[in-house]
Amino acid sequence: MGNDNRRPVVPNDKGGWDVKKPGSERSSVHADTQKAAITRAKEIVGNAGGAEVRIHGRDGRIRNSDTVAPGNDPVPPRDKK
């Protein structure tokens, strides 16, 4: 996929939670709590045009997912066709 907006929320080996773009080495966000990481992941995905946030448990397995609609575009297209 050329424009993959998905963001998994995964446990960090050193503690806390990371939001990572698939295929990326570094995390986009590190948070102390899973709840904070999920909130930030939903903001990122919404701003990027919407996608899925996959929430992993401490064991690394997907425990939940949430599809996020596109965020409010501050500069919507002018074309009304």
C-alpha positions, 0 to 999 in steps of 0.5 A: 500500500502506498499510503498506509495510515494504520497505526498499531499501539504496541507495548514497549520492551522498556515500559510504556506503549508505542504508536508505530507506523507499519514498516517503521523502525522508530515509534511515532509516539511513546506514552506511559499508558496504553490509554494515552497511546490509543488517544494519540494514535486516533488523533494521528490516524484522523489527521492522516485521512482515517484508518484503523488503530490496532490495539495490542495487549502486553503479549503482543497479540491484537486485542482490539481495533478501531476504525477512525474516520477522517479528521476535520480538514482545516482546508477542505477542497473548493471543488464542489463537483 
